[in-house]
């Protein structure tokens, strides 16, 4: 392996970090406050719990959800204490979902390190995720109004519904594309949408603008999940930093596979499902390439990003709207 290949993961991570640093420029001060409060709240007086919480502190990495909340707030007015609190809540809720996701997926890696369930076991990880959820909602009640607590409670109920439906539909390879989107809108996109909407709301935006930001976040979340589907099959574990191929092994009907199965005959379906069941990722990739299923999924992700940008027409033209366009496009730049 060449030196260039060895350096590829670090180079990709550094490039993504540089892009985000530029996109987050208008909210750097506020995002730092979120990160500081997040670290404070994700702690414990008990040494064992403190070690677990410290280990998962950087689980979420890019801080996209609190950043969306802060950027929406900045685009609509002034960012205040409520935004900081809710940015922390958004990040804690996301962290808790990742802890539980790794249990559901039997994932061994998260951000290029052993997942918490691989280290501490599933029982501890379930309870740790529950602890973070509970504490996040406690923090949300510190806001000046109960809107943030109510909306994040609603969002997490929908997120859990989406996760339940995904588990229920494992190995259901008759799953329709419409049902697929219903699932991912809950389990992935809802937290993006609610974060963006609350950022606008707590800056005094009107109902139309808040709805536009909710739709913006929803479209970003849809695109993000499709890209995650693609990464699970096309990505390199050293670049992505988490266990890949788990969707196929767990019998999850992702968008590329759903598209493929609707464009082949019975023999073709049987061949693809056999490759999926046996964990033959390379063979399955070749089959999906033949039906253009990866291109189809990428085109859908692009369409959702375009819709996200179009929805921001409610904002006046200017630097903040342009920057939010770039944030949407960043979702498509995840390493494949």
Buried (B, 14 or more C-beta within 10 A) or exposed (E): EEEEEEEBBEEBBEEBEEBBEEBBEBBEEBBEBBBEBBBEBBEBEEEEBEEBBEBBEEBBBEBBBBBBBBBBBBBBBEBBEBBBBBBBBBBBBBBBBBBBBBBBBBBBBBBEBBBBBBBBEBEBBBBBBEBBBEBBBEBBEBBEEEBBBEBBBEBBEBBBBBBEBBEEBEEEBEBEEEBBBBBBBBBBBBBBBBBBBBBBBBBEBEEEBBBBBBBBBBBBBBBBBBBBBBBBBBBBBBBBBBBBBBBBBBBBBBBBBBBBBEBBEEEBBEBBBEBBEEEBBEBBBEBBBEBBBBEBBBEBBBBBBBBBBBBBEBBEEEEBBEBBBEBBBBBBEBBB
